[in-house]
């Protein structure tokens, strides 16, 4: 049995999260597979913050307060890539699921699942990579969970025209809300190609759907295209990406990352 604990403080659009957590788990691991079964508890405080862009109004209600969650979880990974630091071929699958209780009336049950698949293939020095993510959060009682427990997107691992967790429920191809989503779809496609020595160029597209209702995958998609530069190091690639919203080039983001996201 392994135990861990910690504290984090994050800001989303329109609200902030302070979280203390403790979890314990048992783990089984082989060369390609890892299975972790655990139990976790979180004390989450949701607070209002005024971090919206100039001209934006706080039009969605965020449920402020203190939330205490308790849940068992399973985390399964199968990694068949030829390298964890800089893969050229292979695939990767991860399934994470938790079933928990909040401290609200009737000890409301919720179920959160995230499935991720990656595929990498190299042909004539060109590396084609894809990442698909599907997420569902089914809360039996509305507003019984902290807003940060829902799905958000943005940043190096989802939509690179936006900052980390900047995107809430998507209202149109150019607009989102501050509320988290109960359904998530995200598809990223990228081609890397050698430029000179250990320097590679990249072109990519990120496509994100975030819907308010669980099991709803028929909504607006926010799409990004971009260019990137990779410098290969012994600990993985150093990545610089510039992404823009395909429907509004004024919406753009610049992101830095060390390590592989495919």
C-alpha positions in Angstrom: 0.0 0.0 0.0 1.3 3.4 -1.0 0.0 6.7 0.5 0.2 10.2 -0.9 -1.0 13.6 0.1 -0.7 17.2 -1.1 -2.2 20.6 -1.6 -2.9 22.7 -4.7 -4.3 26.1 -5.5 -5.5 26.7 -9.1 -7.4 29.5 -10.8 -10.0 28.9 -13.5 -12.0 31.6 -15.4 -14.2 33.2 -12.8 -13.3 31.0 -9.7 -10.5 29.5 -7.8 -9.9 26.1 -6.2 -7.9 25.2 -3.1 -7.5 21.5 -2.6 -6.0 19.2 0.0 -6.0 15.5 -0.7 -4.9 12.1 0.6 -5.0 8.9 -1.3 -3.8 5.3 -0.8 -3.4 2.7 -3.5 -2.0 -0.7 -4.4 -0.4 -1.2 -7.8 0.5 -4.0 -10.2 3.0 -3.3 -13.0 4.6 -5.1 -15.9 6.8 -3.8 -18.7 3.8 -2.4 -20.6 0.9 -2.4 -18.2 0.1 -0.6 -14.9 -3.0 -1.1 -12.8 -3.6 1.0 -9.7 -6.6 0.6 -7.3 -7.0 3.2 -4.6 -9.1 5.2 -2.2 -8.9 9.0 -2.0 -10.4 11.9 -0.1 -10.4 15.6 -1.1 -11.2 18.8 0.7 -12.0 21.3 -2.0 -12.7 25.0 -1.4 -14.3 26.9 -4.4 -13.9 30.7 -4.2 -14.8 33.6 -6.5 -12.0 35.4 -8.2 -12.1 38.3 -10.6 -9.9 37.1 -13.4 -12.1 37.5 -16.5 -10.9 39.4 -19.5 -11.8 43.0 -19.8 -15.3 43.4 -21.1 -16.4 39.9 -19.9 -19.2 39.5 -17.4 -19.7 36.8 -14.8 -23.0 35.5 -16.2 -22.8 31.9 -15.0 -23.3 30.9 -11.3 -20.5 29.0 -9.7 -21.3 27.0 -6.6 -18.9 28.4 -3.9 -18.1 26.7 -0.7 -16.3 23.7 0.8 -16.7 20.2 -0.6 -15.5 17.0 0.9 -15.3 14.0 -1.4 -14.5 10.4 -0.8 -14.1 7.9 -3.6 -12.5 4.6 -4.7 -10.7 4.8 -8.1 -9.1 2.7 -10.7 -6.3 3.8 -13.0 -5.3 1.5 -15.9 -2.5 2.2 -18.4 -1.2 0.1 -21.3 1.8 1.6 -23.0 3.0 -0.1 -26.2 5.0 2.8 -27.5 8.7 2.2 -28.5 9.8 4.9 -26.1 8.3 6.8 -23.2 10.5 9.9 -23.8 10.3 10.3 -27.5 8.2 7.6 -29.2 8.2 7.1 -32.9 5.7 4.2 -33.2 3.2 2.5 -31.0 0.1 3.2 -29.0 -1.0 4.1 -25.4 -4.3 3.6 -23.6 -5.4 4.9 -20.3 -8.6 4.4 -18.4 -9.3 6.4 -15.2 -12.6 6.0 -13.3 -13.8 7.1 -9.8 -17.1 6.5 -8.0 -17.6 8.9 -5.1 -19.7 10.7 -2.6 -20.0 14.4 -1.8 -20.9 15.9 1.5 -24.2 17.3 0.2 -27.6 16.1 1.2 -28.4 12.4 0.5 -24.6 11.7 0.1 -25.0 12.2 -3.7 -23.2 9.7 -5.8 -21.2 10.7 -8.8 -19.2 8.8 -11.4 -16.3 10.2 -13.4 -14.5 8.4 -16.2 -11.8 9.5 -18.6 -10.6 7.3 -21.5 -7.5 8.4 -23.5 -5.9 6.8 -26.5 -2.7 7.7 -28.3 -1.3 6.4 -31.6 2.1 7.2 -33.1 3.5 6.2 -36.5 6.6 7.2 -38.3 7.0 7.1 -42.1 10.0 8.4 -44.0 11.1 10.6 -41.0 7.6 12.1 -40.6 6.0 11.2 -37.3 2.2 11.2 -37.2 0.6 11.4 -33.8 -2.9 11.5 -32.5 -4.5 11.7 -29.1 -8.3 11.1 -28.4 -9.9 11.8 -25.0 -13.5 11.0 -23.9 -14.8 12.0 -20.5 -18.1 11.6 -18.7 -19.1 12.9 -15.3 -22.5 11.8 -14.1 -23.6 13.5 -10.9 -26.9 12.3 -9.5 -27.7 15.6 -7.7 -27.1 18.8 -9.6 -24.6 21.3 -8.1 -23.5 18.7 -5.5 -19.9 18.8 -6.7 -17.2 21.5 -6.8 -17.0 23.2 -10.2 -13.4 22.1 -10.6 -14.4 18.4 -10.5 -16.0 18.8 -13.9 -14.1 18.8 -17.2 -12.2 21.8 -18.6 -9.8 22.1 -21.5 -6.9 24.2 -22.8 -3.1 24.0 -22.6 -0.4 21.7 -24.0 -2.4 18.5 -23.4 -5.7 19.5 -25.0 -6.3 22.8 -26.9 -3.2 24.9 -27.5 -4.9 28.1 -28.5 -5.9 28.5 -24.8 -4.3 28.5 -21.4 -4.4 25.5 -19.0 -8.0 24.7 -18.1 -9.2 28.0 -19.6 -12.1 26.4 -21.6 -15.4 25.5 -20.0 -18.7 24.4 -21.6 -18.4 25.4 -25.3 -21.2 27.5 -26.5 -20.0 28.1 -30.1 -16.8 27.6 -32.2 -15.5 30.9 -30.6 -17.2 31.1 -27.2 -17.2 29.1 -23.9 -18.5 29.6 -20.4 -16.8 29.4 -17.0 -18.8 26.3 -16.1 -17.2 22.9 -16.2 -18.6 20.2 -18.5 -20.1 16.8 -17.9 -19.0 15.4 -21.3 -15.7 15.9 -23.0 -14.3 15.0 -26.4 -10.9 16.1 -27.5 -8.9 15.1 -30.6 -5.4 16.3 -31.3 -3.5 15.5 -34.6 0.1 16.4 -35.2 2.9 15.8 -37.8 6.5 16.2 -36.8 9.3 16.5 -39.3 13.1 16.9 -39.1 14.5 20.3 -39.8 18.1 20.2 -38.7 20.0 17.8 -36.4 17.8 17.5 -33.2 15.4 20.3 -34.2 11.9 19.3 -35.6 9.0 21.3 -36.9 5.4 20.5 -36.3 1.9 21.3 -37.6 -1.1 20.4 -35.5 -4.8 20.7 -34.9 -6.7 20.4 -31.6 -10.5 19.9 -31.6 -12.5 20.2 -28.4 -16.2 19.5 -27.4 -17.3 20.3 -23.8 -21.0 19.8 -23.1 -23.1 20.6 -20.0 -25.0 17.3 -19.9 -23.5 13.8 -19.3 -23.4 11.4 -22.2 -24.0 14.3 -24.7 -21.6 14.3 -27.6 -23.6 16.3 -30.0 -22.4 19.9 -29.4 -20.3 22.7 -30.7 -16.6 22.0 -31.5 -13.8 24.5 -30.9 -11.0 23.9 -33.4 -7.4 25.1 -33.3 -4.6 24.9 -35.8 -0.9 25.7 -35.1 2.8 25.4 -35.7 5.5 24.1 -33.3 9.2 23.6 -32.8 10.7 20.6 -31.0 14.3 20.3 -29.7 15.2 16.7 -28.7 16.9 16.4 -25.3 17.9 13.4 -23.2 14.8 13.9 -21.0 12.4 14.3 -23.9 11.5 17.0 -26.4 11.4 20.7 -25.5 8.3 21.9 -27.2 7.1 25.4 -28.3 3.7 25.7 -29.9 1.6 28.5 -31.2 -2.1 27.8 -31.8 -5.0 29.9 -33.1 -8.7 29.4 -33.2 -9.7 28.6 -36.8 -12.8 30.9 -36.6 -11.1 33.8 -34.8 -7.4 34.4 -35.2 -7.5 36.9 -32.3 -7.9 33.8 -30.0 -4.4 32.4 -29.8 -2.0 30.8 -27.3 1.7 30.1 -26.9 2.7 27.1 -24.9 6.0 25.6 -23.7 6.4 22.0 -22.6 9.2 19.6 -21.7 8.2 16.0 -22.3 6.0 14.1 -24.7 2.2 14.5 -24.9 1.8 11.7 -27.5 
